[in-house]
Amino acid sequence: MPDTSATAAVIAQHLHLATGFLASERGWVSECLAELGSRLSSFRNDQIELEISLKDRQGVEPRVTLECWIDHRPRLHFVVTSSERDLPAALGEVRDELIRRLDEASTRTDPRDNRGLKLVPSLPEHD
């Protein structure tokens, strides 16, 4: 299992806290999102940007939004949201959804995982 403090540090390095989060919450938010570190580690550090925001924190309908930009070919942009009232649960929900979308994107853009390409017959070798 990956070291949570190391992956949280990777997330903290790329995470921009936008509206609704205090600077003092950076460590806690990074720890909640630490599981993303293993998915993002396949990209170079200069390719990743993360931004999280929280609207209507004390209101009836709080909304956590996590955006992820990855400068890869093609450039990837993901936006995931949660309307969960409990903040730790909302962070877990956006984290899990972003992990799911990253996994989906990697299988969609990675031809080595495409079964059809693996089954292409090779040409016979000539002597």
Helices and strands as residue ranges (DSSP letters): H 4-14, E 15-17, G 23-25, H 26-32, H 36-40, G 45-47, E 48-55, E 63-70, E 76-82, H 87-109, G 111-113, H 115-118
